Amino acid sequence: MRRIYLMIICCILSCYSGLQAQDRIFNYIYQSGVLSGGERELEIWTTYHSGRESYYRGLDARAEFEMGLARHLQTAFYLNYSSKATEVSADTISVLEKENPFSFSNEWKFKLSDASASSIGSALYGELTVGTTDIELEARVILDKQIGRITQAFNLIFEPEWEWKAASAEVAAKTEYKFELCYGLGVHMGKGWSLGAEIRNPNVVADNKWSNCAIYAGPVISYASGAFWINLTLMPQVAGLRGKTPGTGLNLDEFERYQVRLLFSYSI
């Protein structure tokens, strides 16, 4: 009888600890963990970005339904909304152009090894986004490692994008290739809190030319309690390596000066 009681207590404690676990402590950088089969999460993303050579503000929102399919496989579906206002000068008159597109995304993530049990955690990630004027593919190689209270993660991202725009008397497709290197370091502080930093190196290749490259770096703070967690990242651009805007040392044509991302999730 004692053994039965001990088994029941162990099961309860393991379920409770699973609810308290916070796998994701970064926003821009992904970790190798996946949901177990049958688990589901609802995630809400909000990203604010501003600061270009002329007036620019953008707000991106994503609603994600994520579910585990098997021990090492999960999928997710997104509804995306992106709104931005850009200053366009014509002669001596400045006007604001506004865009408010919707899109749909589907992701697949396959875990190859565990970040705490294996020498290094790893996963493969793919995402397809379809909008009214563009199609994007995103592929990631995810590597991470957790040792004690320290979590490190590295992502290698490749993202081809096809966008249809009016050119002369016809609508033509423009192809861009984006690739990015990301690194994150986080420390679990206890009582559900984690502090860390994220570093990104986005790059753009257009018209067969590697024309834009920048470095972003900023702090991230995360908190988890039960089935709920929330992350906040401040991500300023610290250097423009290609396509610099004169007099700034930054690339404010392709990229923004500031980005802020808030992400929260709840298990359902």
N, C-alpha and C positions, 0 to 999 in steps of 0.2 A: 504493500500500500504506500509506504514511504517513497518507493521508486516512482510510483505513478504520480504522487504529488510533486516530486522533484521534476519530473518530465513536464508536467503542466506548467509549473512555475518557470522553467527554462523556456518553454514555448512563448509564454506571455512576455517574458523579458526580452526574448529575441525579437518578437513583433514590435515591442515598444522601442527597442533600440533601432530597429529598421525605420520606424517613423521619424526618429530623431536624427537619423543620418542625413548629412548634407553632402551630396556628391559634387554638386556644381557650385563652385565658389568664384567663378569668373563669368564675365558677360560676353566678351569678344572671343575668348579662347575656350574651346570645347575640351572636355575631359572624356576618358574612354568608357566610363560607366554607362550602363543601359538599364532600363526598367526591366524587371522580371516579367515573365509571361503573365498576362492578365492585369498588371498594374497600369494605371492611367494617371496622367497629370494634365492640368490645364495651366498654360503659361501665357502671360501677357507681357509683351515687350513694348517699350517706348524709348525711342532714340531721338534726341534733339541735337541738331548740328547747325552752326552758324559761323560767320566770319570768312568772307572771301574778299577778293579785290574790290568788288562793289557790294551793294546790299544783298544779303542772302540769308535766308532762314529756312530750315527744313524740319519736318516732324514725321517720323516713321513709326507706325504702330503695327504690331503683329499679334494675332490671337492664335495660339497653338494648342492643338489637342494631340497629346503624345501617349503612345501605348506600347507596352512590351508584348512581343509576339512569341518569343521563345527565350531560352536562357541567355543568349548572346545577341539577340536581334530585337530592334525596336523600329517603329515608324512613327511619323507625325504628319499632321495636316495643318496648314497655315492659311489664314485670311490676312492679307497684307494691305495696308493703306499708307500711302506716302503723299505728303503735302509739302510743297515748297513755293517760296516767293523769291523771285530774282529780279534785280534791277537791270533794265535794258535801256541804254541810251541811244536816242536817235536825234542827231543834230544837237540841239541844246535842251531837248526834252527827255526827262527820265520817267519811265513807267515801270510798274511791277508786273511781271508775268507770273501767273499762278498755275500750278499743275496739281491735280488731285487724282492720281491713278490708283486703281485697285489691282490686285493680282492674287494668284493662288499658288501655294507651294506644297510639295510633298517631299519628305526626307526619309532616308533609310540609313540606319547606323548599325554596324556589325562589330561587336567587341571581339578582339583577337586574344588579349591577355589582360590580366587584372593588375591594377596599379599598386596594390598593396601586397598581394600574394606572389606575383611574378617579379622578375628582375626589373621589368618595365611594363607599364600598361600601354595598350595599343588598340586602335580601332580605325575602321574605314567608314567614311561618311559621304553620302551623296544627296544632293538636293536639286530638284527641278522647280523653277518658278516660271509661270506663264501669265503674261499680262496682255493688254490690248495692243500694245506697240512694241513689246520686247519679250524675249525668251532668255532665261539664264540657267546655266548649269553650274553647280558648285561641287567640287570634289575636295575632300580633306583627308590628310593622313594625320592621325591624332596619336601623340605620344605623351605619357604622363607617368609620374612616380610619386607615391606617398610614403614618406618615412617619418613616423611619429606625427608630430603636429605640422610638418612641412609638406606642402603639395607643390609640385612643379608640373607644368604642362607646356607642350610645344605643338603647334599646328603648322602644317604646310598646306596652302590652299591654292587651287587652280580654278579659275572661273571664266569661261568663255561667255560672251553676251552678244546677242543679236538684237539690234534696235532698228525699227523702221521709221524713217523720217522723210518728209517731203523734200525733194531735190529737183530744182528746175520744174519740169512739167510732169514728173512722175514721183512715185514713192519708192525709195530704195532702201535696202538693208545695209546697216553699218555694223561691222564686226569689231569687237574689242576683246582683248585677252587680259584678264587681271590675275595676278598672282601675289601671294602675301605670305610672310613669315611672322609668326606670333609666338610670344613667350609670356608665361605667367608664373608668378611665385606668390604663394599664399601661406599664411600661418594661422592655424586654428587656435584661437585665444581662450576657448572654453565658454560654457554656457550658451552655445549656439553661434558665437561670433567668430568671424574670420576677417583678417586684414591682409592686403597684398597689393600687388602692382601688376599691370598688364602693359606689354610693349608690342606694337604692331609696325610692320613695314609693308604698306600697300604699294603696288606697282601696276601700271597700266601700259599695255602695248597696243597702239592703234596705228593703222596704215603701215604695218610692218616696222614700226619705230617704237622703241622703249622711251616714251616721252615723259612719263610722270612717275615720281617716286618720293616717298616721304616717310618720316618716323613719327609715330605717336607713342606717348608714354604717360601713364597716370595711375592714380590709386584706385583700388576697389575695396569695398566693404560689403560683407554679407552676413546675414542672420538667418538662422533656421530654428523653428520651434514646431515640434510635432510634424504634421503633414504640410506645413507651410514654410517657404523660404523666400528671401528677397535679396537681391544684389544691386548695388549702385556703383557705376564706374564713371569717373571723370577722365576724359581722354583728350588733352590738348596736343596739337601738333608741335613738335619740338624742333624739327628740321625738315627742309625741303631739299632732297638730294638731286632731283631732276625736275625741270619745269619751274624753277624758282621764280617767284614774283619779285621784280626789281625792288630793292630797298628793304626787303623783309627777311630774307633768308628762309622763307617758307614757300610752299606751293599752294597758292590760294586761288588757282584757276580750276584744277581738277579736284582738290581736296579743301576741307574746311579748317579753320583755325581751332575750333572747339567742337567736341562731341561729348554728349552725356547720355548714358544708357541706364535705364531702370528696368529690371526684370523681376517679376515675382511669379511664384508657382504654388499650386495647391493640388495635392493628391486627391483623386475622386474615385 
